[in-house]
Amino acid sequence: MLKEIKKYLRNGHEWVKENRLVIFTEYKTTLDYLERRLKETFKKVPKSNSGVIWWDE
């Protein structure tokens, strides 16, 4: 999934604002895992609320 994020949602070190990725998960532990991996990879702190993760630029 990180490969696809880098390919379609990133332009070098910046996020492509026109594109979005939606992932549905039933479990909070999966959301926590995804949030942790995104933080490790992209070094930005995502905001998470009610199962939604997003970045403010």
Number of C-alpha atoms within 10 A of each C-alpha: 7 11 8 10 13 16 11 13 18 14 11 9 8 11 18 13 10 6 9 11 9 7 9 9 10 8 9 11 10 13 18 14 11 15 18 13 13 17 13 11 9 14 9 12 15 16 12 13 8 6 15 13 17 13 10 8 7
